[in-house]
Amino acid sequence: MDNGKRDHGGGLDAAAARHGGQRRDWLDLSTGINPVPYPLPQIGMDAWTALPDEAALSELEAAARFFWQVPDDAAVMAVPGASAAIVHIPHLAPAGTVHIPGPTYNEHAASFAQAGWRVTDEASGAAASVHVHPNNPTGQLWRAPDLTGSLRVIDESFCDVTPDQTLMDQSLVPGTLILKSFGKFWGLAGVRLGFVIGDPTLVNQLRAMLGPWCVAGPALAIGADALRAERWAEETRNRLHIDALRLDALVAPKGAKLLGGTDLFRLYDVENAADWQNMLAKHMIWSRVFPYNSRWLRLGLPAPDQWPRIEKAIS
């Protein structure tokens, strides 16, 4: 397997080195992170100075269970970012063939391959499957009949903008794990917080793999506060939806055709994605292009005060 650096959004340091300016000068639209983050609550000094306690962890996981309406018989586990779970999940079952329909978020295939699995686009006969729901970057949604294998991973990292589309009911099916990302919808990727929901046996195995105190004290406090803020979540969904439509209308006259995405990022078909990226980079706006499709351009949403900047770049 190739252990080289995989293609992702971000990379502002490299963008600045190539196009000029400092990291702080750039507007990063290459990721699908909410540009208006959840306001940080006051955090007690103990969260910084003491080992994270079980009460704080239990409070966070209870808030997650309530927010996502997790069935009683499904387990909930907080992890230090969904990526931490992605690395370990392939080790929960003997290596075989895993069905990962693509193109999609590439860390799943990389983690399974590194653990000795054979990755395929074919569902037939696969011992495991991974479905990113909604898919990154296409926004495709999946249904229960699409899930295959005895180990079934559903990555709902971008599903919080469309909670009505969740496959949470599948968390009761043995062998199923649902991943949730905190950093994207709440806009706090640096907190490094995520959740694994589903089969209690598999979740307990993951707990043993990650060990005690795997989630930092400040992350426990921030996550519990944010997951209880239902009004903020609803207002955020409304704003993101309006802004996503605004972005579509802004780029359409320049020939960008909407292919898919979510209310956190949009995927466009353009004549030459590299040309678009370079055009935006002249205004120190970073976008996402894909090595496997020269016509695909992915844009995240700007913060409210950054709209004039992107409007000027695209005009």
N, C-alpha and C positions, 0 to 999 in steps of 0.2 A: 504494500500500500504506500501511496505517496504521503509522507508526513510533512510536506511543505505547508506553508501558510495558505489557508483556504480563503476564497473570495467572500467578503462580507461588505456591509456598509460601513460607514465611519472612515477612519484613516485620514483625519484632517492634517496630521503632521506631514504625511506624504503629499497630500494635495498642496499644502503650503510650500513644501520644498520644490514642487514641480511648477507651481503657478505664481508663487510669491506670497508675501504677507506673513503674518503670524497666525497661529491657531485661533487666537481670540478675535481675529478680523473676519473669520469665515462664518457663514451660515450653513449649517449642516442639514441638508435635506436628503441625505443618502440613507438615513435610517427611518424606522417607523415608530419613533418615540414621540409621545405627546409633548408638544412644545410648551405647554402650560402645565407644569408639574403640580402635583398635590402639594399644598402648603405644609411645610414641615411643622409638626407639633413641638412643643417644648419637651425636651428629653432630659430626664434626671441624670445626675452624674453617675449613679450606680450603673446605668446602661453602658457607660464608657469604661468604668473602672473594675467592675465585678464580672465574673463569669456569668453568662446568660443563665437565668434560673428557669426551672421547669414551669413555674407559674406563668411567666411571661410567654413562654413557648405555647403553653396550653391556651392562653388567652388569644394569641395570634391564630392558632389553628382553629379555635372555636369561631373567631370572626370570619375566617375563610370559609368554614363550613356553612355559616349563615349567609354570607354574601353570595356564594355560588350555589346555595340550596343543595348541598351535598346530601345524598341519601344516608340514613342512619347507619346502614351496614357497610358503607364505603369508608375507607380510611383517608385521613388527610395528613400530609407531612409537609412542613416548611423546609425548604432547601436553599442553599446560598446561590440562587439564580437557577433558572430552568436548565441552563447549560451544564450545571453540576450533575443533575439527574440524567441528562442525555448521555453523559460519559459512562455512567454506571449501569444504566438499564440493560444494555446488551449482555451483561454478565449475570442476569437473573435467570437465564435459561441456557441450555446447551446450544452451542453455535450450530446454525443450520442455514436456511435461506430466509431472508427477510425481504418482504415486499414493501418498497418505498416508491410510490408513484411520483415522478418528477416532471419538470424541474421543481425543486423545492429547497427548503433550508438545508444546506449541505452538511451540517454537523451530525445529523442523524446517521446518514450513510457512512460518514467517516468514522463515527464511534462504533457502529456495528462491524464495519470492515476491520477495524483495528482489533476488535474482540474475536475475529476469526469467522465472522458471518459472511455469507455470499449475498450481495445486494442485487436485487432484480426488480424490473418493472412489472414482472408477471406475478399475478396473485395466486395462480394455481399451484398448489403444493407447498406454499411458503409456510414456514413454522411461525413466523412473526410478521407483523406489519406495522408501518408507521404512516399516519395520515396527519398532515399539518392542516388544521381546520380553524379558520379559513387558511388556505394555502398562501405561502410566501414564496414567490411574488404575485401569483396569479389571482389570489382571492377565492379560488375554487372552494366550494363547500362540499362536505362529504355526508353520507348517510350511513346508518348502522349496517345495511347490507354490504357496504364497501369494505368493511373491516374484516380482516382474515387472519388466520393463524391462532395459535394458543397463547401467544404473547402479543397483545394489541396496544399500541401506543397512539394516543390521540393528543397532538400538540395544539392546545388552544391558546397559544401565546397572544394571538391577535383577536380572540373571540369576545373580549369584553366590550367592544363597540357594538356587537350584535348578540347580546346575551340570549335572545330568543332562538338562536341557531345552535346553542350548545348541545353537545352529545352527553351531557352529564348523566343521563339515565343509564348510559353504558358502563358507568363506574361500578355497577352491581354485577356485571358479567365477569366471571373468573378470568384472570389473565389480562385484565384491562387496566391501563394506567393513563390518566389524563394529566397533562402538564398545563400549568398556568404560570404566566409571567407577570410579575409585579411591575417591572421597570417600564414596560411599554405604555400601557393605558394610563398608569399613574405618573409617567414621565420621570421616574426616578431610577434609571438604569444603574446608577452608581451604588445604590443601596444593596444590589446583588441579592435579590430575594425572589423566590419562586415557590411553586407548590406542586406536589404529586398527589393525585387523588385516585383512589380505586381499590383494587384487590388488596385486602389487609395483609395477606401472606407476603406478597411482593413488596408492599410498602414497608413492612417490618424488616425485610431483607435489605432494603435500601437504607433504613435507619442504621442497621448494623454496619453497612459499608461506609457510611459517612461519619459515623461516630458521634459522640456527644458534642454539644456546643457548636454545631456546624453553622448556625445562623447567629450573626453578631447581635449583641444587645440592642444597639440603636436600630437595627433593622426590625427586630421584634416589636419595638415600640412604635416605629413609623408605620409598619404594616398593619398592626392592630388598629391604630387610629384611622388609617385610610380606608380599611375595609368596612369600617362602621359608618363611613360618610356616604350614605346612599344618595342624598341630595346632590352632593358634589359629583358623584358618578353620573347621575342622570343629566345634570347640566352640562357635564363634559361631553357626553355622547351627543347631545344636541349641537353643541358648538363644533365638534369635530365633523359632524355630518354636513353642516352648513359650509364649513371651510373646505371640505373635500370637493363639494360641488363648485365652490368658488375657484378652486385651483383648476378643475376641469374646464371651466369657462374661460379661464385666463390663457391656457395653453392651446385650446382647440383652434383658434384662428391661425396659429402658427403651424398647423398640420399635425398636432399630436392627437392621436385617436385613443380614447380610453379602452383598454383591454380588460382591466380588472383591478384588483387590489381590495383595500378596505378603507374605512374612514380614518386610518392612521397613515396609510401610504397609497399611492396610485401608480398603476402600471400603464404606461402609454406605448403605443406603436408609433415610431417616428422614422423618417427616412434614414437617418444615420445617428444612432445614439451617442457615438463618440463626439460628433460635431456639437450636439446639444450639450454634452457635458463640458466641452471646451468653451462653448459660448457662455454658459452659466459661470464657469470658473473664472472668466475674465472679470466677473463681478463678485468674485470670492463667494460663490454659492456652489456647494458640493452636491452632486447627484449620484445616482447609482446606475451603472451599466452592467451588462452581464457578458461574460466571455463566450457563452453558448448561443447568444442571439444578438446580432449587431443592431437590431431595430428596437430593442426593449429599453425603455428608460423608466426608472422608478424614482418618484419624488415623494418625500414626506411633506408634512405641512409646516409652514412658517408660523412663528409666534405672531400674535396680533399686531405688534409694532413693526414686524418685518415685511408685511405685505408690500409696502411701497418699494422695498428693495427688489423683490422678485418681480414685481410689475415692471420696474424700470429695465431689468435684465432681459425680460421677454418681449418688451415693446419693440 
